[in-house]
Amino acid sequence: MSKLMVTRRRFLGLSAAGASSLVLAGCDQFDFLGDRENQVRGVLSKANDLTYHVQRALVGQQALAREYSESEIRQGQRPNGSRDPDTAEYLALKANDFADYRLKITGLVENPASYSLAELRNMPERTQITRHDCVEGWSCIAKWTGTQLGPLLDAAKVKANARFIVFHCYDDMGSLFSGPELYYESCDLVDGHHPQTILAYGLNGQTLPVANGAPVRVRIERALGYKQPKYVHTIELVDGFSQFGKGKGGYWEDHGYDWYGGI
């Protein structure tokens, strides 16, 4: 089974990388990847849905992504996406070494909560050495340290009608012409409670760098890199995505990527 999972992981990573890089490169013949009404794009979307259901049914909800030894860490973790947010709130927090940072848990919960970075660091921690697979086609093994998300969700007492977790971030992906477009991402409750889903504040034995998502980034180890948001400030429990962005469940999903980026 482990060999099958590694092979499947590699195949999906390369497939997604090839398709998405063509979109980002602006290849006209592949415009269908960003058009959700296109029939070919619809076929790929259905394949993505199939992968989601197959993983849940066959691999198991608590199956772990492969973990590695420290000797297999060959380089620093390559940054992906935003590397230094310039929103006013983030700049103020960074200037004070994130002493005033608060992580909020809101939405469909009985007990909304707010945690400082110091409080998160004082919770039971998990360290895991895993491989980050980017949709652009590269991968990198690194050691992540943080607190598991599941116990925080349990403490918040998620309501019965909650179906998804939305992560709100500080980085603004908008342009001068499009206006602010803050990054957001999401996952289901299964991934939220997965033992390897952590709120990471450490990387390779050091404090998480700004380029890699400081003060807190989410690690969902059974997913591609774009599903692992950086600069997270709010975790919101919701029953759907219609009120966020274009209603697809994430910034990149709003721009043509599939919601489920599992590997």
N, C-alpha and C positions, 0 to 999 in steps of 0.2 A: 504493500500500500504506500509506503514512504517513497519508493521510486516512482510510482504513478503520480503522486502528489507533486514531486519535484518537476517531473516532465510536464505536467499540466500547468504548473506555475510558470515555467519557462515559456511555454507555448503562448499562454494568455498575455504574458508581459510583452513578448515580441509582437504579437498580433495587435495589441492595443497601441504599442509604440509606433508601429508602421502606419496604422490608420491615422492616429492623432498627429503625428509629425507631418503628414501630408496636408492635414487641415491647417496646421499652424504655418506651413510653408506657403499656403495660398494656392495650392494646385487646383485649377478650375475643374479638372475632371473628377475630383473627389469632393466637390461641393456638397454632394448628397450626405456626407457624414455629419454636416451641421444642419441638415434639413430633415426635421422629424416627420414630415409628410411624405418623404421619398420612400418608395417601395423597398429599395435595396437597404436603405437605412433602417427601415422597419424590420427587415429580416435579421440584421445584426442586433437590433434591440431585443428581438425575441430570443436570439441565442444568448444574450446577456441574461435575460430573465431565466432561461433554462439553467444556466450555470448557477445562478443564485439558488434556485430550488434544489438542484442536484447537490450542491454543497451542503445545504441545510439537511437534506434527507439522508445522504450517504456518508459524508465526511463527519457529520456530527456537530452539534452546536458548540461543544467545548473542545473540539480537536485543536491542538496547538500548531501554530506555525513553527517551522524548524528553528531551533536555536543553535548557535555556533560557539566555538571556543574563542578565547581572547587572541590566540595565535592566528586566527583567521581574519582579524581586523588588520587590513593592509594599508589603510589610508584614513584621513579624516572624513567625516560624513559630508558628502557633497551637498551644498544647499540647493534647494529647489524652490521655484516660485519666488515670492517676495523675499528680500534679504535684509531690508532695513526700512520698516514702515515709517511714513512721515506724517501720519495723522497727529494732530495737536495733543490728544490725550495720550497716545503712546509715547511721544517725545517727552512729555512731562514725566511719565512713569520711568522711562529709561534714564532720564537725567538724575533721578533719585534712586537709582539702582533697584527699581521696582519695589521699594519699601511700602508704597501706598497701593500696590496692586491688590485687587480683589477678584477672585473667581466666583461668579454667581451661578447658582442652580435655580432655575425658575420654570415657569410654565405649569404643566399638569402634574404638580407634586403637592403633597399635603404639607411638607415642611420646606419652604424655600430656604436656601442657605447662601452664605457668602464666606469665602475663606481667603485669608492672606497667603502670600507665598510661604511665609514662615510656618503657618499652620499646615500647609500641604507637605512641607518638608519634614514636619514632625510626625506625620502619620506613618503607619507601616509602609515600607517601600518595597518595590519590586524592581529588580534589575534583570534585563534580558538582552542577549546579543542576537540580533536578528538581521535579516537582509531587507533593505529598502529597495523596492523595484519601482522605478519611475516610468511613467507612460512614454517618456521620450526614448526609452530603450536602455538606460544604464541602471546599474544596481550597485549597492554599497552596503557592507556589513559594518554595524556599529553597535555599541553598548548603550542602552537607554535605561535611565533610572527615573522612577516616578511613583506616584500612588495609583492604585487600581481605581478605575472609575466605578466599577460595580458597587463597592461598599458605600460610596457617596450617593449613588442612586438609591440604595436601600435605605440610607439614613434620611433621604428626602421623601421617601414613601411615594413612589410613582403611582399616579392614579390609573385606574383600570382602563380608561379610554385613551391613554397615551400609547402611541405606536412607534414613534421615532424620536431620535435625539438630534437636535440642531446645535451646531457649534458656531458661535458668533466670534469674529476675529477683528483685530485692530487694523489689518492691512487693507488699504484702499486700492482696488484693482482698476478703478475708473480712470478715464483719460480726461484731458482738458475739455474735450467736447462732450463726452458722455456724462460727466459729473461723477460724484462719489458712487462707488460700487464696492462696498465692503465685502471681503471674502467671508463665505460661510460654507459649511459642509454638514453632512448628516450621516447617520447610520441607524440601523434598527436596534431594538432592545437586546437582541441576541448578541450582537457585537458590542453593545454597551456594557454588558455584563460578562463578556469574555475575559478570562483571567489575564490575557496578554494585552488587553486594552488599558493603557495607562495614561495618566496626565504627566508627561515627562518634563522634568525640570533639570535633568542631568544627562550629559552626553560624553561617553568615553571617559568616565571618571571625573569630569569637570562640570562646572555650572553650564547649563545649556546656553550656547552663544546666541546672540541676536540673529545672526544669519540663518540659524537653524530653528528659530521660533521662540526665543525667550520672551517672557519668563516661562510660559507653559505651552507645550504642543501636545496634541493627542497622537498616540500611537495605536493604530488598529492594524495589527501585524498580518492579518489575512487579507489585506487590501492593498491596492496600488497607492503610490505616493500622494496623488491628489486627494485621496480620502483621509489624509492624516494632517489635519489643519494646524497651522502655526498661529502664534500670537492670540490664543483663545482667551476671551474674557467672560463669556457667558455660555452656559449649557442649558438649553431650553427643551423641555419635554413637550411634544406636540402630537396631535392626531393626524396631521397632514402638512403639506408644504405650500399650499396655495397663497399664504400671506407673505412668503419670502421670495424675493427676486422674481424670477419667471415661473416659480412653482415647481421646479424640477428637482429640488433637494440639495443644490450646491451651486457655487459660482461656475465651475467648469461644466456641470450638468446643464446649467442655463445656456451654455455656449456649445452644446452638442455632445458632450461626453455622456456616457451612461451612468445612471445613479449607482448601480452596483459595480464596484471595481474590484471584486474579489479575485484572489489568486490562490 
